[in-house]
Amino acid sequence: MSVQYRVVVAKKDERVDGPDDAEVVFSVPIAVAAEDDFDATVEFMRGRVKATGHSGQVLDVLKSGAATSALSRLASNP
């Protein structure tokens, strides 16, 4: 399974990690991902992290913690 992570900085300005043809895509505004206590699973449930793809695969990535670390890393790198 391939995953792409997107941190939205501004309109038409995104930090992207992962292949363009990914099966699962996570997207989050930079203001959310840069919060000190950012947790992708919690923010997904709040509707602030968006995801596309098979829901089982989305939940697997969230459970593993990979989404939290990848999105936090993208938000902290200019």
N, CA, C and O atoms as a GROMACS GRO file, in nm:
protein
  312
    1MET      N    1   0.085  -0.117   0.000
    1MET     CA    2   0.000   0.000   0.000
    1MET      C    3   0.090   0.124   0.000
    1MET      O    4   0.188   0.132   0.074
    2SER      N    5   0.054   0.220  -0.084
    2SER     CA    6   0.130   0.344  -0.090
    2SER      C    7   0.050   0.457  -0.026
    2SER      O    8  -0.073   0.462  -0.036
    3VAL      N    9   0.123   0.547   0.041
    3VAL     CA   10   0.059   0.657   0.115
    3VAL      C   11   0.126   0.788   0.077
    3VAL      O   12   0.248   0.796   0.062
    4GLN      N   13   0.044   0.891   0.061
    4GLN     CA   14   0.096   1.025   0.036
    4GLN      C   15   0.046   1.117   0.148
    4GLN      O   16  -0.069   1.109   0.190
    5TYR      N   17   0.136   1.203   0.194
    5TYR     CA   18   0.103   1.299   0.299
    5TYR      C   19   0.114   1.439   0.242
    5TYR      O   20   0.210   1.471   0.172
    6ARG      N   21   0.014   1.525   0.272
    6ARG     CA   22   0.013   1.663   0.222
    6ARG      C   23  -0.012   1.759   0.338
    6ARG      O   24  -0.109   1.744   0.412
    7VAL      N   25   0.076   1.856   0.352
    7VAL     CA   26   0.056   1.964   0.450
    7VAL      C   27   0.031   2.090   0.369
    7VAL      O   28   0.117   2.134   0.292
    8VAL      N   29  -0.086   2.149   0.387
    8VAL     CA   30  -0.127   2.266   0.310
    8VAL      C   31  -0.077   2.392   0.380
    8VAL      O   32  -0.118   2.422   0.492
    9VAL      N   33   0.012   2.464   0.312
    9VAL     CA   34   0.068   2.588   0.364
    9VAL      C   35  -0.020   2.705   0.324
    9VAL      O   36  -0.054   2.790   0.407
   10ALA      N   37  -0.057   2.710   0.198
   10ALA     CA   38  -0.145   2.813   0.143
   10ALA      C   39  -0.207   2.756   0.016
   10ALA      O   40  -0.174   2.646  -0.028
   11LYS      N   41  -0.298   2.833  -0.042
   11LYS     CA   42  -0.361   2.787  -0.166
   11LYS      C   43  -0.253   2.762  -0.271
   11LYS      O   44  -0.171   2.850  -0.298
   12LYS      N   45  -0.253   2.644  -0.329
   12LYS     CA   46  -0.155   2.600  -0.429
   12LYS      C   47  -0.012   2.594  -0.375
   12LYS      O   48   0.083   2.600  -0.452
   13ASP      N   49   0.002   2.581  -0.244
   13ASP     CA   50   0.134   2.565  -0.181
   13ASP      C   51   0.124   2.453  -0.078
   13ASP      O   52   0.073   2.472   0.032
   14GLU      N   53   0.173   2.335  -0.117
   14GLU     CA   54   0.165   2.217  -0.031
   14GLU      C   55   0.302   2.152  -0.018
   14GLU      O   56   0.382   2.153  -0.112
   15ARG      N   57   0.327   2.096   0.097
   15ARG     CA   58   0.446   2.012   0.118
   15ARG      C   59   0.399   1.868   0.105
   15ARG      O   60   0.308   1.825   0.176
   16VAL      N   61   0.460   1.795   0.015
   16VAL     CA   62   0.411   1.661  -0.019
   16VAL      C   63   0.520   1.557   0.001
   16VAL      O   64   0.637   1.580  -0.032
   17ASP      N   65   0.481   1.443   0.057
   17ASP     CA   66   0.570   1.329   0.071
   17ASP      C   67   0.493   1.205   0.027
   17ASP      O   68   0.389   1.173   0.084
   18GLY      N   69   0.544   1.136  -0.072
   18GLY     CA   70   0.480   1.014  -0.119
   18GLY      C   71   0.446   1.023  -0.266
   18GLY      O   72   0.450   1.131  -0.325
   19PRO      N   73   0.414   0.910  -0.326
   19PRO     CA   74   0.387   0.905  -0.470
   19PRO      C   75   0.254   0.970  -0.508
   19PRO      O   76   0.159   0.972  -0.429
   20ASP      N   77   0.249   1.023  -0.631
   20ASP     CA   78   0.126   1.088  -0.679
   20ASP      C   79   0.012   0.989  -0.700
   20ASP      O   80  -0.105   1.029  -0.696
   21ASP      N   81   0.043   0.863  -0.721
   21ASP     CA   82  -0.062   0.763  -0.745
   21ASP      C   83  -0.090   0.680  -0.619
   21ASP      O   84  -0.130   0.563  -0.629
   22ALA      N   85  -0.071   0.740  -0.502
   22ALA     CA   86  -0.089   0.668  -0.374
   22ALA      C   87  -0.233   0.622  -0.356
   22ALA      O   88  -0.328   0.687  -0.400
   23GLU      N   89  -0.246   0.508  -0.288
   23GLU     CA   90  -0.379   0.453  -0.258
   23GLU      C   91  -0.447   0.529  -0.146
   23GLU      O   92  -0.570   0.539  -0.143
   24VAL      N   93  -0.368   0.584  -0.054
   24VAL     CA   94  -0.421   0.659   0.060
   24VAL      C   95  -0.351   0.795   0.063
   24VAL      O   96  -0.229   0.803   0.052
   25VAL      N   97  -0.430   0.901   0.078
   25VAL     CA   98  -0.375   1.037   0.082
   25VAL      C   99  -0.429   1.108   0.206
   25VAL      O  100  -0.550   1.115   0.228
   26PHE      N  101  -0.335   1.161   0.287
   26PHE     CA  102  -0.371   1.241   0.405
   26PHE      C  103  -0.340   1.386   0.375
   26PHE      O  104  -0.238   1.417   0.314
   27SER      N  105  -0.429   1.476   0.418
   27SER     CA  106  -0.410   1.619   0.397
   27SER      C  107  -0.449   1.693   0.524
   27SER      O  108  -0.549   1.662   0.588
   28VAL      N  109  -0.366   1.795   0.560
   28VAL     CA  110  -0.391   1.871   0.682
   28VAL      C  111  -0.336   2.012   0.666
   28VAL      O  112  -0.231   2.029   0.603
   29PRO      N  113  -0.403   2.113   0.719
   29PRO     CA  114  -0.347   2.249   0.717
   29PRO      C  115  -0.224   2.256   0.806
   29PRO      O  116  -0.217   2.187   0.908
   30ILE      N  117  -0.127   2.339   0.769
   30ILE     CA  118  -0.002   2.348   0.845
   30ILE      C  119  -0.027   2.394   0.988
   30ILE      O  120   0.044   2.352   1.080
   31ALA      N  121  -0.125   2.480   1.010
   31ALA     CA  122  -0.154   2.529   1.145
   31ALA      C  123  -0.193   2.415   1.239
   31ALA      O  124  -0.161   2.419   1.357
   32VAL      N  125  -0.261   2.316   1.186
   32VAL     CA  126  -0.302   2.200   1.267
   32VAL      C  127  -0.183   2.108   1.291
   32VAL      O  128  -0.160   2.065   1.404
   33ALA      N  129  -0.108   2.077   1.185
   33ALA     CA  130   0.004   1.983   1.196
   33ALA      C  131   0.119   2.038   1.280
   33ALA      O  132   0.198   1.961   1.334
   34ALA      N  133   0.128   2.170   1.292
   34ALA     CA  134   0.238   2.231   1.368
   34ALA      C  135   0.207   2.246   1.517
   34ALA      O  136   0.293   2.292   1.593
   35GLU      N  137   0.087   2.210   1.559
   35GLU     CA  138   0.053   2.218   1.702
   35GLU      C  139   0.140   2.124   1.783
   35GLU      O  140   0.176   2.016   1.736
   36ASP      N  141   0.174   2.165   1.905
   36ASP     CA  142   0.262   2.086   1.991
   36ASP      C  143   0.208   1.946   2.020
   36ASP      O  144   0.284   1.849   2.022
   37ASP      N  145   0.079   1.936   2.042
   37ASP     CA  146   0.019   1.807   2.077
   37ASP      C  147  -0.052   1.740   1.959
   37ASP      O  148  -0.150   1.669   1.978
   38PHE      N  149  -0.002   1.764   1.837
   38PHE     CA  150  -0.066   1.710   1.717
   38PHE      C  151  -0.068   1.558   1.718
   38PHE      O  152   0.035   1.494   1.740
   39ASP      N  153  -0.184   1.503   1.696
   39ASP     CA  154  -0.204   1.358   1.682
   39ASP      C  155  -0.298   1.340   1.563
   39ASP      O  156  -0.414   1.380   1.569
   40ALA      N  157  -0.249   1.279   1.457
   40ALA     CA  158  -0.328   1.265   1.334
   40ALA      C  159  -0.458   1.189   1.357
   40ALA      O  160  -0.560   1.221   1.295
   41THR      N  161  -0.458   1.091   1.444
   41THR     CA  162  -0.579   1.014   1.470
   41THR      C  163  -0.686   1.101   1.535
   41THR      O  164  -0.802   1.098   1.494
   42VAL      N  165  -0.649   1.178   1.634
   42VAL     CA  166  -0.743   1.267   1.702
   42VAL      C  167  -0.796   1.371   1.605
   42VAL      O  168  -0.916   1.398   1.599
   43GLU      N  169  -0.706   1.430   1.528
   43GLU     CA  170  -0.746   1.535   1.434
   43GLU      C  171  -0.830   1.479   1.320
   43GLU      O  172  -0.915   1.550   1.265
   44PHE      N  173  -0.807   1.354   1.282
   44PHE     CA  174  -0.891   1.289   1.182
   44PHE      C  175  -1.034   1.276   1.234
   44PHE      O  176  -1.130   1.303   1.162
   45MET      N  177  -1.047   1.236   1.360
   45MET     CA  178  -1.180   1.222   1.420
   45MET      C  179  -1.248   1.358   1.436
   45MET      O  180  -1.371   1.366   1.430
   46ARG      N  181  -1.172   1.463   1.454
   46ARG     CA  182  -1.226   1.599   1.464
   46ARG      C  183  -1.257   1.658   1.326
   46ARG      O  184  -1.324   1.761   1.316
   47GLY      N  185  -1.210   1.593   1.221
   47GLY     CA  186  -1.235   1.641   1.086
   47GLY      C  187  -1.132   1.741   1.037
   47GLY      O  188  -1.153   1.805   0.934
   48ARG      N  189  -1.021   1.755   1.107
   48ARG     CA  190  -0.919   1.851   1.066
   48ARG      C  191  -0.809   1.786   0.983
   48ARG      O  192  -0.734   1.856   0.915
   49VAL      N  193  -0.799   1.655   0.986
   49VAL     CA  194  -0.714   1.579   0.894
   49VAL      C  195  -0.807   1.507   0.799
   49VAL      O  196  -0.897   1.435   0.841
   50LYS      N  197  -0.786   1.528   0.670
   50LYS     CA  198  -0.869   1.464   0.568
   50LYS      C  199  -0.793   1.346   0.510
   50LYS      O  200  -0.670   1.349   0.500
   51ALA      N  201  -0.864   1.243   0.472
   51ALA     CA  202  -0.800   1.125   0.413
   51ALA      C  203  -0.889   1.070   0.302
   51ALA      O  204  -1.011   1.070   0.312
   52THR      N  205  -0.823   1.022   0.197
   52THR     CA  206  -0.894   0.954   0.090
   52THR      C  207  -0.834   0.815   0.075
   52THR      O  208  -0.716   0.794   0.104
   53GLY      N  209  -0.915   0.722   0.031
   53GLY     CA  210  -0.869   0.584   0.014
   53GLY      C  211  -0.959   0.490   0.092
   53GLY      O  212  -1.058   0.531   0.152
   54HIS      N  213  -0.922   0.364   0.090
   54HIS     CA  214  -0.998   0.261   0.160
   54HIS      C  215  -0.993   0.288   0.311
   54HIS      O  216  -0.886   0.307   0.367
   55SER      N  217  -1.109   0.291   0.374
   55SER     CA  218  -1.114   0.328   0.517
   55SER      C  219  -1.033   0.234   0.606
   55SER      O  220  -0.976   0.279   0.706
   56GLY      N  221  -1.025   0.108   0.574
   56GLY     CA  222  -0.945   0.015   0.653
   56GLY      C  223  -0.797   0.050   0.647
   56GLY      O  224  -0.726   0.044   0.748
   57GLN      N  225  -0.750   0.085   0.528
   57GLN     CA  226  -0.610   0.124   0.512
   57GLN      C  227  -0.582   0.256   0.583
   57GLN      O  228  -0.477   0.273   0.645
   58VAL      N  229  -0.676   0.350   0.573
   58VAL     CA  230  -0.661   0.479   0.642
   58VAL      C  231  -0.646   0.456   0.792
   58VAL      O  232  -0.556   0.513   0.855
   59LEU      N  233  -0.731   0.374   0.849
   59LEU     CA  234  -0.727   0.348   0.993
   59LEU      C  235  -0.600   0.273   1.033
   59LEU      O  236  -0.547   0.296   1.141
   60ASP      N  237  -0.551   0.184   0.947
   60ASP     CA  238  -0.426   0.113   0.976
   60ASP      C  239  -0.308   0.210   0.984
   60ASP      O  240  -0.224   0.199   1.074
   61VAL      N  241  -0.302   0.306   0.891
   61VAL     CA  242  -0.192   0.404   0.891
   61VAL      C  243  -0.203   0.493   1.014
   61VAL      O  244  -0.102   0.524   1.077
   62LEU      N  245  -0.324   0.534   1.049
   62LEU     CA  246  -0.342   0.617   1.168
   62LEU      C  247  -0.300   0.541   1.294
   62LEU      O  248  -0.231   0.595   1.381
   63LYS      N  249  -0.341   0.415   1.303
   63LYS     CA  250  -0.310   0.333   1.421
   63LYS      C  251  -0.160   0.312   1.438
   63LYS      O  252  -0.110   0.307   1.550
   64SER      N  253  -0.088   0.300   1.326
   64SER     CA  254   0.056   0.275   1.333
   64SER      C  255   0.135   0.397   1.379
   64SER      O  256   0.250   0.384   1.423
   65GLY      N  257   0.075   0.515   1.370
   65GLY     CA  258   0.146   0.638   1.407
   65GLY      C  259   0.225   0.699   1.294
   65GLY      O  260   0.285   0.805   1.310
   66ALA      N  261   0.226   0.633   1.178
   66ALA     CA  262   0.303   0.683   1.063
   66ALA      C  263   0.250   0.817   1.014
   66ALA      O  264   0.329   0.903   0.975
   67ALA      N  265   0.119   0.836   1.017
   67ALA     CA  266   0.061   0.962   0.970
   67ALA      C  267   0.102   1.078   1.060
   67ALA      O  268   0.136   1.186   1.012
   68THR      N  269   0.097   1.056   1.189
   68THR     CA  270   0.135   1.162   1.284
   68THR      C  271   0.280   1.204   1.263
   68THR      O  272   0.309   1.323   1.255
   69SER      N  273   0.370   1.109   1.253
   69SER     CA  274   0.511   1.144   1.239
   69SER      C  275   0.540   1.209   1.104
   69SER      O  276   0.616   1.305   1.098
   70ALA      N  277   0.483   1.158   0.996
   70ALA     CA  278   0.509   1.214   0.862
   70ALA      C  279   0.453   1.355   0.850
   70ALA      O  280   0.520   1.444   0.798
   71LEU      N  281   0.330   1.377   0.896
   71LEU     CA  282   0.269   1.510   0.885
   71LEU      C  283   0.340   1.610   0.975
   71LEU      O  284   0.358   1.726   0.936
   72SER      N  285   0.380   1.570   1.093
   72SER     CA  286   0.454   1.658   1.184
   72SER      C  287   0.589   1.697   1.123
   72SER      O  288   0.631   1.812   1.131
   73ARG      N  289   0.656   1.600   1.062
   73ARG     CA  290   0.786   1.626   0.998
   73ARG      C  291   0.770   1.724   0.882
   73ARG      O  292   0.851   1.817   0.868
   74LEU      N  293   0.668   1.705   0.799
   74LEU     CA  294   0.645   1.797   0.688
   74LEU      C  295   0.613   1.938   0.736
   74LEU      O  296   0.655   2.036   0.675
   75ALA      N  297   0.539   1.948   0.845
   75ALA     CA  298   0.501   2.079   0.898
   75ALA      C  299   0.620   2.153   0.956
   75ALA      O  300   0.624   2.276   0.952
   76SER      N  301   0.717   2.080   1.009
   76SER     CA  302   0.831   2.146   1.074
   76SER      C  303   0.944   2.178   0.976
   76SER      O  304   1.032   2.258   1.009
   77ASN      N  305   0.944   2.118   0.858
   77ASN     CA  306   1.048   2.146   0.758
   77ASN      C  307   1.001   2.252   0.660
   77ASN      O  308   0.894   2.238   0.601
   78PRO      N  309   1.078   2.359   0.644
   78PRO     CA  310   1.036   2.465   0.551
   78PRO      C  311   1.044   2.424   0.405
   78PRO      O  312   1.013   2.504   0.317
   0.00000   0.00000   0.00000
